[in-house]
């Protein structure tokens, strides 16, 4: 009787362990799929950003050029007013 009881417990434990392993495999597979989707989204975003938005240093360089041009225009106007 004790032997049958121990055998039943062993079978139940093995079944529970197999079920937990299958569940863990499903969770890991789901996480891997989500990670792959996120990587693809990240790649798509990284590829589309340069065509949609200007980089900060590019905008700063152009802004500096515009400001330099405005300073030169202001200096020319001041020279014209002084004449």
MIZA-701971 format. One record per atom (N, C-alpha, C, O): x, y, z. Coordinates in steps of 0.2 Angstrom, whole numbers, padded with zeros to 4 digits, always signed. Each point is the difference from the previous one (the first is absolute). Layout:
N
XYZ
...
END
This chain:
83
+0004-0006+0000
-0004+0006+0000
+0004+0006+0000
-0001+0005-0004
+0006-0005+0008
+0005+0006+0000
+0004+0001-0006
+0001+0006-0002
+0000-0012-0001
+0004+0000-0007
-0005+0004-0005
+0003+0004-0004
-0009-0006+0004
-0005+0003-0005
-0001+0007+0001
+0000+0004-0005
+0000-0002+0011
-0001+0007+0002
+0006+0004-0002
+0000+0006-0003
+0006-0008+0004
+0006+0003-0002
+0001+0000-0008
+0002+0005-0002
-0004-0010-0001
-0001+0000-0007
-0004+0005-0003
+0001+0004-0005
-0007-0003+0008
-0005+0005-0002
+0002+0007+0001
+0000+0004-0004
+0004-0003+0010
+0003+0007+0001
+0005+0001-0005
+0001+0006-0002
+0003-0011+0000
+0006+0001-0005
-0003+0002-0006
+0002+0004-0004
-0008-0008+0002
-0003+0002-0007
-0003+0007+0000
+0001+0004-0005
-0004-0002+0011
-0003+0006+0000
+0005+0006+0000
+0000+0005-0003
+0006-0006+0006
+0005+0004+0000
+0003+0001-0007
+0002+0005-0002
-0001-0011-0001
+0003+0000-0007
-0005+0004-0005
+0003+0004-0004
-0009-0005+0005
-0005+0003-0004
+0000+0008+0001
+0000+0004-0005
+0000-0002+0011
+0001+0007+0002
+0006+0003-0002
+0000+0006-0003
+0005-0009+0003
+0007+0002-0002
+0000+0001-0008
+0002+0005-0003
-0005-0010-0001
-0001+0001-0007
-0005+0005-0002
+0002+0004-0005
-0007-0003+0009
-0005+0006-0001
+0004+0007+0001
-0001+0004-0004
+0005-0004+0009
+0003+0006+0002
+0005+0002-0006
+0001+0005-0002
+0003-0011+0000
+0005+0001-0005
-0004+0003-0007
+0003+0004-0003
-0008-0007+0001
-0004+0002-0006
-0002+0007+0001
+0000+0004-0005
-0003-0002+0011
-0002+0007+0001
+0006+0005-0001
-0001+0005-0003
+0007-0007+0006
+0006+0004+0000
+0002+0001-0007
+0002+0005-0002
-0003-0011-0002
+0002+0001-0007
-0004+0004-0004
+0002+0004-0004
-0009-0004+0005
-0004+0005-0003
+0001+0007+0002
+0000+0005-0005
+0002-0004+0011
+0001+0007+0002
+0007+0003-0003
+0000+0005-0002
+0005-0010+0002
+0006+0002-0003
-0001+0002-0008
+0003+0005-0002
-0007-0010-0001
-0001+0001-0007
-0004+0007-0002
+0002+0004-0004
-0007-0002+0009
-0003+0006-0001
+0004+0006+0001
+0000+0005-0004
+0005-0006+0009
+0004+0006+0001
+0005+0001-0006
+0002+0005-0002
+0000-0011-0001
+0005+0001-0005
-0004+0003-0006
+0003+0004-0004
-0009-0006+0003
-0004+0003-0006
-0001+0008+0001
+0001+0003-0005
-0002-0001+0011
-0001+0007+0002
+0006+0003-0001
+0000+0006-0003
+0006-0009+0005
+0006+0003-0001
+0002+0001-0007
+0003+0005-0002
-0004-0010-0002
+0001+0001-0008
-0004+0005-0003
+0002+0004-0004
-0009-0003+0006
-0004+0005-0002
+0003+0007+0002
+0000+0005-0004
+0002-0004+0010
+0003+0006+0003
+0006+0002-0004
+0001+0006-0002
+0003-0011+0000
+0007+0001-0003
-0002+0003-0007
+0003+0004-0003
-0008-0007+0000
-0002+0002-0007
-0003+0007+0000
+0002+0004-0004
-0006-0003+0009
-0003+0007+0001
+0006+0005+0001
+0000+0006-0003
+0005-0008+0007
+0005+0005+0001
+0004+0001-0006
+0002+0006-0001
-0001-0011-0003
+0004+0001-0006
-0004+0004-0005
+0003+0005-0003
-0009-0006+0003
-0004+0004-0005
+0000+0007+0002
+0000+0005-0004
-0001-0003+0011
+0000+0006+0002
+0007+0004-0001
+0001+0005-0002
+0005-0009+0004
+0006+0003-0002
+0001+0001-0007
+0004+0005-0001
-0006-0009-0003
+0001+0002-0007
-0005+0006-0003
+0002+0003-0004
-0008-0002+0007
-0004+0005-0002
+0001+0007+0003
-0001+0005-0003
+0005-0005+0009
+0001+0006+0003
+0004+0005-0004
-0002+0006+0000
+0008-0008-0003
+0003+0005-0004
-0003+0004-0005
+0001+0005-0002
-0006-0009-0001
-0004+0003-0006
-0006+0004+0003
-0003+0004-0004
+0001-0005+0010
-0005+0004+0003
+0002+0006+0004
-0003+0005+0000
+0008-0006+0004
+0002+0005+0005
+0008+0002-0002
+0004-0004-0002
-0003+0010+0004
+0007+0002-0001
+0004-0001+0007
-0003+0000+0005
+0009-0002-0006
+0004-0001+0006
+0002+0007+0003
+0000+0005-0003
+0001-0006+0010
+0001+0006+0004
+0006+0004-0002
+0000+0006-0001
+0005-0009-0001
+0007+0003-0001
-0001+0003-0007
+0003+0006-0002
-0007-0009-0003
-0001+0003-0007
-0004+0007+0001
+0002+0005-0003
-0007-0006+0007
-0004+0006+0001
+0004+0006+0003
-0001+0006-0002
+0005-0008+0007
+0004+0005+0004
+0005+0003-0005
+0001+0007+0000
+0002-0011-0005
+0005+0003-0005
-0004+0005-0004
+0003+0005-0002
-0009-0007-0001
-0004+0004-0004
-0002+0007+0003
+0000+0005-0003
-0002-0006+0010
-0002+0006+0003
+0006+0005+0001
-0001+0006+0000
+0007-0009+0002
+0005+0004+0001
+0002+0004-0007
+0002+0006+0000
-0003-0009-0006
+0001+0003-0006
-0005+0005-0001
+0002+0006-0003
-0008-0007+0004
-0005+0005+0000
+0001+0006+0004
+0000+0006-0002
+0002-0007+0008
+0002+0005+0005
+0006+0005-0002
+0000+0006+0000
+0005-0010-0003
+0006+0004-0003
-0002+0004-0006
+0002+0006+0000
-0007-0008-0004
-0002+0004-0006
-0004+0006+0003
+0001+0005-0003
-0005-0006+0008
-0004+0005+0003
+0005+0006+0003
-0002+0006-0001
+0007-0009+0004
+0005+0005+0003
+0003+0004-0005
+0001+0006+0000
+0001-0009-0006
+0003+0004-0005
-0005+0005-0004
+0002+0005-0001
-0008-0007+0001
-0005+0004-0003
-0001+0006+0004
+0000+0006-0002
+0000-0007+0009
-0001+0005+0005
+0006+0005-0001
-0001+0006+0001
+0007-0009-0001
+0006+0005-0001
+0000+0004-0006
+0001+0006+0000
-0004-0009-0005
+0000+0004-0007
-0005+0005+0001
+0001+0006-0002
-0007-0007+0005
-0005+0005+0001
+0002+0006+0005
-0001+0005-0002
+0005-0007+0007
+0003+0005+0004
+0005+0004-0004
+0000+0006+0001
+0004-0009-0005
+0005+0004-0004
-0004+0005-0005
+0002+0006-0001
-0008-0008-0002
-0004+0004-0004
-0003+0006+0004
+0000+0005-0003
-0002-0007+0009
-0003+0006+0004
+0005+0005+0002
-0002+0006+0000
+0008-0008+0001
+0005+0004+0002
+0002+0005-0006
+0003+0005+0002
-0003-0007-0008
+0002+0004-0005
-0004+0006-0001
+0001+0004-0005
END
